Amino acid sequence: MTVEALLPLAIVFATSLVLGLALTPLAARLGARWSLVDRPRSGEVQRTALPRSGGYALTVAYLAGIGVSFLFVERFPDEQRRVIGLLLGSLAVLPIAFIDDRKRLSAAPQLVAQIGLALIAVLFGSTIATVSNPLGPEPFGSQIVLPMVLVLPVTVLWLVAILNTVNWLDTMDGLAAGVGAIAAAVFVALSVLLGQFSIAVLPAALLGACLGFIPYNFNPARIILGTSGSMMIGYGLGVIAIIGGAKIAATILVLGIPIVDVGLVIWQRSRAGRSPWRGGDSAHLPHRLHHRGLSQRRIALLLYGLCALFGSFSLWLVRVEKLFAFVGLLLTLVVLVAFVRLRNPGGVAGP
């Protein structure tokens, strides 16, 4: 590891961080002017009207960081194509998010839009063609090749799942941007460990953008992400995990609590005979913790710590046998399920 290898990481990170810090206040003013405002609804934790335009500043900072990387990083043609797909898909988020921020789209058109975003990544070569075999004899040495007929649906399902996981996590000040920053930091560290310096700059840009936004979004928030921010973070994490390889497991670990929480919310709402996509309850973990007396700041810091802890497992898994990785993942999921099955004491709204 040399200074020459780490310098592009530092430049990309600094570019996104500075732009995130500088542009977020501007996004707040423009959000208020353009009526991109989130007003508190009955039962929600949010108490004041806030601009829901923070994601636009985050997006500009993130894409600028990736753009700067083209000045310093050489990529093979296949990797370059995937990165271009990431950029185009990220740009496509903006008009979709703007419509949703203004009109509040229902679940069906949002799903169609998310599938469209996933297909952009697929068209540019970001597909899941293999999955790691946890019983393989060598670390990352045993792969299961997916039949061609499964590659497209598995890839689309993966990206739509991560998009919705981050979107549903964005229910309280600082959560989505903070957890996104932690996931991006894990991706940077994992990429460096694997010698993937041309990949490492991608999560470095996302990390800088998220950290530039968090000072304005941490409780008490002055601005929130809105659809643009949550979709951008989810899309970035999902596609970068595919481009870099060996990061899908890391994504599952970092987002383990939100992923399990989404599954349990869907199960709980379905059992109650209501649409799993309609909020108005206290099914989400952050809301249950809030009803137990934890402040929004403590909830955010608690989830930051847990996501960082589980994300650090992915760095350890690089060096151990697949069987141990498989057992560790199972044990982690057991802990997560036990953690999120808190008694639901009351009703607050959630997405």
Phi, psi and omega in degrees: 000120185242166177298322180299326180284326183273341183300315177301323177300314182295319182293314180297313179300313182296321179300311181293321180296311182296317180293322177299316179294322185280324189271338183298316176299323177296318178298324179296317180293318179292325178298318178293321181292323183267010179063030173269074188235136177260116181259137183300138177252163184307127175088352182283157177290324180298136186246342182231157176290134182225145174298133179255043186245009183297330182296335180290320175295316179300319181295314179299315180297317181295311182292326177295320178298316178295320178300318178298327182298333180294340180282339188240340190247130173264135182232150172294155184306317181296318179292320178300319179298317180295321179294320176298319176299321176299317180295315181295318177297322179294321176294324180293340177298325192298309179295324177298314181295321181298318178297317182291322179296330180271320190250345184058074181298150175284177186297320186297307178295329175296318179295317178301317179296319180295321177296321177299317177298318179297321181293329175299314178299318180297316182299333180260017169096001178272092182229156175261100182260341179222156172231147181290140175269110184295345180262007180292156186284338184236150176302122179058021183260350183238120183236143174258120180277124180284142172302146183305326183293341181263344186301311181296306182297324180294318180295313180297316179300317179301309185292319178296322180295316181290322176303314182286328177299313180292322179298316180286338177287336185279064182243359185205153184308128171081353188290302187295315181294321180292314179292324176299319178296319179296316179298317179297320179297320177297319178298318179299311182297317181294320179296318179295317178300324181272002180075020182264069186290330178289336176277324187301332182291337181292306176292336177297322177294318179293321178299313180298318181296317179295317180292330176289336181271325188303321180303333180267348186249343179290144186303131359278123186290145173255349180200151177240167185295314190073182182298322182302317183288313182294321178292322180296315180295315180296316180295317180300312180297316183296316182286318180298323177300323179285315182300317184282337185067154177061014182243358177293317176298321178296319178298316180298321181290312181298317181266019185304312181296310177300323180296312179295322178299317178300314180300317181289326177296315179299316181296316182294315180292322179295320178297328180279359177078024179237164181299131178291346183265356181258129182278215181091015179225184179249038185288329184288145181304312180302324179291321178295320178295322179296321179290339177275004173105000179280139177284164179299323179296315181293323178297315179299314181294323178298312181291325174303311183297317180293317179294322177294320179298309181292326177295326179295337176301325183296328177290325177289324184292341178299333189249009183239166178296149181301324182299317178294322177299317181297313179296319179298321179294318179298316179296321178299317180295323177298316179297318180297315181298317179297324183290315187279349179277054176280150178295134182271106187269353184187192187239119166229162185276152174209168183285000000 
